[in-house]
């Protein structure tokens, strides 16, 4: 059975682009958004940038995609599967990294005395 490359690749690209389209996290606070808030938010965002992706999702996705694509011992399918799996794994890895960075900002702002509710 042959998997169609174009629809699968299009889906992977949509997932990848949508994961990258997110802006910086803006916490919801119950309190003033004064100069201290702006300063603390900037410092917390800089702190969160220390959490970086290790791209393990892209590697894992490429390996698994290559295995699935090569089930019929077809090199073309294996290469296509690796490419699509790598894109999907990379998008998932990026999404997880952004979630972790958002959590760092959330906790940092709370630690600096802001009443963060979301």
Secondary structure, 3 states (H helix, E strand, C coil): CCCCHHHHHHHHHHHHHHHHCCCCCCCCECCCCCHHHHHHHHHHHHHHCCCCCCCHHHHHHHHHHHHHHCCCCCHHHHHHHHHHHHHHHHHHHHHHHHHHHHHHHHHHHHHCCCCECC
